[in-house]
Each structure stands twice: as structure tokens, then as C-alpha cells.
Amino acid sequence: MTAARTITFTLNGAPVTADVKPHHNLVELLQTQFGLVGARETCGQGMCGCCSVIVNGRAVSGCLYLAQFVDGADVRTIEGFDTPQKLSPVQEAFVEASAFQCGYCTPGFIVMVTQLLDELPDPSDQQIKDYLTGNLCRCATYPEVLDAVKLAAKKRKAEAAT
């Protein structure tokens, strides 16, 4: 029997503590101890993007990232991207561009698009496609996702200008 380890970290802006076993991944931790189900373990191989979570400002595959590695880290999940009053500009753009069908992959796309726009505020079509190659959508909403990224870039620029 493997002993659990107590870790502390910041989750969506709030300090938290959790007990994790060495084999638990980040998705398991988020779902079982915090009830956050936006990051989903789908492929279990870090290939689909559905489990994307931001750790210390960088997107990681939550299905491959061991939970104990977030000890002392800043973790941001899709549940921390909006407020009760307002969606983030990226979330708004996904809704307005109809960039989802079933919505299963949408949280991972939103996480990655947010990071993309943090790094490249005005990406080209090719840069968007290259950046999002690790995100898969079975409903094939890729053209709408491309539109959503462009719209989100405009929204973020407008928001920054105010």
C-alpha cells in the first residue's frame, strides 16, 4: 500500500490542500477532491488535449501530469477562466463562433487558445493550426475553432484598450 502525501497549491486563485498518492494524476486529483470535471481524461496518453490544465502559466496534459508535482504550484482549470458575472473573452468567442458541438473537447481548446493568445496576441491561421495540433475534436468543429480564436484575439485587444 502506497502512502498518500499532503500537498498545498493554488487552485483557480485559492489556496488548497490535498492528499495524493504517488500514482494519481492531476485530472484524478481535480475531479475526486475538488469536483472539477472540465479537464477530462480521454486518451490517457496526452494526445487529445481534453485534459489541458494550466500549471504555473503553462498548459500541461493533466492525464500525464502527476498530481504531486503541483505541490506549491499555481493551477488554473477551465472552471477558473470566468467569473459568475462574465465569461472570458475566449469563452465568449467560442459561444459566438459556435466552436463546439458536443462540448467535450471545448474546455481543452479554451485552455490552449488562452495560452496561445497570451503568447501570440495576433496569431496567423497557420500559427493557430500549429498551436492547436494537440487538441482533437471528434465533431470536427475546426473551422469554427479557427474563427473563435480570431474573434477572441479581437475581443482581448478591445478589452485591453479599455
C-alpha positions as CSV (number, residue, x, y, z in Angstrom):
1,M,0.0,0.0,0.0
2,T,1.4,3.4,-1.1
3,A,1.1,6.2,1.4
4,A,-0.6,9.5,0.5
5,R,1.3,12.7,0.6
6,T,-0.2,16.1,1.6
7,I,0.4,18.9,-0.9
8,T,-0.7,22.5,-1.0
9,F,-1.1,24.6,-4.1
10,T,-3.2,27.5,-5.5
11,L,-6.3,26.3,-7.4
12,N,-8.1,28.9,-9.5
13,G,-6.8,31.6,-7.2
14,A,-7.5,30.0,-3.9
15,P,-5.0,28.1,-1.6
16,V,-5.9,24.4,-1.2
17,T,-4.6,21.3,0.4
18,A,-5.0,17.7,-0.9
19,D,-3.8,14.2,-0.1
20,V,-2.4,12.4,-3.2
21,K,-0.9,9.0,-3.8
22,P,2.2,8.9,-6.0
23,H,0.3,7.4,-8.9
24,H,-2.6,9.9,-9.0
25,N,-2.6,12.2,-12.0
26,L,-3.8,15.8,-12.0
27,V,-7.1,15.1,-13.6
28,E,-7.9,12.5,-10.9
29,L,-7.0,15.0,-8.2
30,L,-9.1,17.8,-9.7
31,Q,-12.1,15.5,-10.1
32,T,-12.1,13.5,-7.0
33,Q,-11.0,16.0,-4.4
34,F,-12.3,19.3,-5.8
35,G,-15.2,18.2,-8.1
36,L,-13.7,20.0,-11.1
37,V,-14.7,18.0,-14.2
38,G,-13.8,20.4,-17.0
39,A,-10.4,18.7,-17.6
40,R,-11.3,15.2,-18.8
41,E,-9.1,12.1,-19.2
42,T,-9.9,10.8,-22.6
43,C,-7.0,9.2,-24.3
44,G,-4.8,8.8,-21.3
45,Q,-1.7,9.5,-23.5
46,G,-1.6,13.3,-23.7
47,M,-2.6,13.2,-27.3
48,C,-6.1,14.7,-27.4
49,G,-6.0,17.9,-25.3
50,C,-9.2,17.3,-23.4
51,C,-7.3,17.2,-20.1
52,S,-5.4,20.5,-20.6
53,V,-4.8,22.5,-17.4
54,I,-2.5,25.5,-16.8
55,V,0.3,24.9,-14.2
56,N,2.5,27.9,-13.4
57,G,1.4,29.6,-16.6
58,R,2.0,26.6,-19.0
59,A,-0.5,24.2,-20.3
60,V,0.0,20.6,-19.3
61,S,-1.7,17.3,-20.1
62,G,-3.5,16.6,-16.8
63,C,-3.7,12.9,-17.6
64,L,0.1,12.6,-17.7
65,Y,1.0,15.2,-15.1
66,L,1.4,13.6,-11.6
67,A,-0.7,15.3,-9.0
68,Q,2.2,15.5,-6.5
69,F,4.0,17.8,-9.0
70,V,1.6,20.6,-8.3
71,D,2.8,21.0,-4.7
72,G,3.5,24.7,-4.4
73,A,2.2,25.4,-7.9
74,D,-0.4,27.8,-9.3
75,V,-3.1,25.6,-11.1
76,R,-5.8,27.1,-13.3
77,T,-8.5,25.0,-14.7
78,I,-11.3,25.9,-17.2
79,E,-13.5,26.5,-14.1
80,G,-11.2,29.4,-13.2
81,F,-11.4,31.2,-16.6
82,D,-14.6,33.1,-16.0
83,T,-16.4,34.8,-13.1
84,P,-20.1,34.4,-12.1
85,Q,-20.8,37.6,-13.9
86,K,-18.8,37.2,-17.1
87,L,-17.2,34.7,-19.4
88,S,-13.6,35.2,-20.5
89,P,-13.2,36.7,-24.0
90,V,-12.1,33.3,-25.3
91,Q,-15.2,31.6,-23.9
92,E,-17.4,34.3,-25.3
93,A,-15.7,33.8,-28.7
94,F,-16.3,30.1,-28.7
95,V,-20.0,30.6,-28.0
96,E,-20.4,33.3,-30.6
97,A,-18.5,31.3,-33.3
98,S,-20.4,28.1,-32.4
99,A,-17.0,26.5,-32.0
100,F,-18.3,23.4,-30.3
101,Q,-21.0,20.7,-30.9
102,C,-20.9,18.1,-28.1
103,G,-18.6,20.4,-26.0
104,Y,-16.5,17.5,-24.7
105,C,-13.2,18.9,-26.1
106,T,-14.1,22.6,-25.7
107,P,-12.6,23.1,-22.2
108,G,-9.2,21.9,-23.5
109,F,-9.4,24.1,-26.6
110,I,-10.3,27.1,-24.4
111,V,-7.3,26.5,-22.1
112,M,-4.9,26.1,-25.1
113,V,-6.4,29.1,-27.0
114,T,-6.0,31.3,-23.9
115,Q,-2.3,30.3,-23.6
116,L,-1.9,30.8,-27.4
117,L,-3.2,34.4,-27.2
118,D,-1.1,35.1,-24.1
119,E,2.0,34.2,-26.2
120,L,0.8,35.4,-29.6
121,P,-1.9,38.1,-29.3
122,D,-2.5,38.2,-33.1
123,P,-1.7,34.7,-34.5
124,S,-1.9,33.8,-38.2
125,D,-4.1,30.9,-39.3
126,Q,-1.0,28.7,-39.6
127,Q,0.2,29.6,-36.1
128,I,-3.3,28.8,-34.7
129,K,-3.3,25.4,-36.5
130,D,0.2,24.6,-35.4
131,Y,-0.5,25.5,-31.8
132,L,-3.7,23.5,-31.6
133,T,-2.4,20.3,-33.2
134,G,-2.6,18.5,-29.9
135,N,-6.3,19.2,-29.5
136,L,-8.7,16.8,-31.1
137,C,-12.4,17.2,-31.8
138,R,-14.5,14.3,-32.9
139,C,-17.3,16.6,-34.1
140,A,-14.8,18.3,-36.5
141,T,-15.5,21.9,-35.4
142,Y,-12.1,23.0,-36.5
143,P,-13.2,25.8,-38.9
144,E,-15.3,27.3,-36.1
145,V,-12.5,27.0,-33.6
146,L,-10.3,28.9,-36.0
147,D,-13.0,31.6,-36.2
148,A,-13.3,31.6,-32.5
149,V,-9.5,32.2,-32.0
150,K,-9.6,35.2,-34.3
151,L,-12.6,36.6,-32.6
152,A,-11.1,36.0,-29.2
153,A,-8.0,37.8,-30.3
154,K,-10.1,40.8,-31.3
155,K,-12.0,40.7,-28.0
156,R,-8.9,40.6,-25.9
157,K,-7.4,43.6,-27.8
158,A,-10.6,45.6,-27.3
159,E,-10.7,44.6,-23.6
160,A,-7.1,45.7,-23.2
161,A,-7.7,49.0,-24.9
162,T,-10.4,49.9,-22.3
